[in-house]
Amino acid sequence: MKKTTTFFLVSILLLTFTISTTLHATPVADANGPYEVNEGEEVAFDAGGSNGSSLLYRWDFDNDGSWETDWTSDPVSTYMWNDDWNGIAVLEISNGTTTDTDTASVIINNVMPVAIIDLVTAPTPLMPGDIVSFNGSTFDPGILDTHMFEWDFGDDTNASGPNVDHVYTASGTYFVTLNVTDDDGGSDQTTFLLSVLMPATVDIHPDTLNLDSNGRWITCYIELPDGYNASDLNISSISLGSLIPAETWPSNVEDYDGDGVLELMLKFDREAVQEYISDTLGVTGDNVNLTVTGEVAGQIFQGSDTININNNNSSKNQNANANNVQNGNTNNKNKNTPNNSNNNKFKTKNSNE
């Protein structure tokens, strides 16, 4: 009986020792890894491969000696870098009695910024000498990055900074490029197409138009700036109000105002112009500004003229003018309209309307 009791007591002691040893065995930390993501993305650190019972976990994500997390029973913790970074993360685990540590390498990749042209502010139409304002920005998940903004205006000039102004000295089509570079060397660029129109002198006859008259044509004279020739104007590209095409006949190139510069004389359908003024523009009296656009030597030109609108059928002058137009007889006509935007440049024209 004594031997049996002794054996039983020894068995209990061995079992207790085994349980105690198992419960308090030294844990083995496993930080997993390596971890690699882009800046601005969360890293999920997973210590689920650690061995031990009743484990608690904490992390020092940048190996600076300070624990970014408190003790937790969750083996997974997340952390995010807002800039590129390479280094070591430290894991410590504990079973309440003993601890163990492990490390894992971390690579945070730089992400190139996205160049954005937010706003371009310019007069309409844009002509040489006008100020154009450009506003740029960037999107970068690395919010701690700093950025350089470089503008190329497409005319062999440049500027720096997110918001800049520029003046074009010549007409043309320009590709404006914004390049954004972060402090880690990542860069991106975007392009904006900008058209600077050629200013043309436009003179429209008659100076006073009766919207109920029955003439056949409206006559237009176009003079180009220095360096361009009216003979090179592409008549098929010319329109009034961007809606009414110029007639391909009759037309003529001549120095109508005697200033030594050639002008192109061409015609627009009178009824179409009258409908455009009354229906599209909604003008039935006073003055109206008419805009003519077209192409010459690969450049877009634009000019405008202001004429008077008379809706009175009984106007003798207007009726006489309509009859002259109908009969193709408009020699020696004089512009006396004080509101003409070209200051009566073409005082006298010898042409047939």
Secondary structure by P-SEA (a helix, b strand, c coil): caaaaaaaaaaaaaaaaaaaaaaacbbbbbcccccccccccccccccccccccbbbbbbccccccccccccccccbbbbbbccbbbbbbbbbbbccccbbbbbbbbbbbbbbbbbbbccccccccccccbbbbbbbbbbbccccccbbbbbbcccccccccccbbbbbccccccbbbbbbbcccccccbbbbbbbbbbbbbbbbccccccccccccbbbbbbbbccccccccccccccccccccccccccccccccccccbbbbbbcccaaaaaaaacccccccccbbbbbbbbccccbbbbbbbbbbbbcccccaaaaaaaaaaaacccccccccccccccccccccccccc
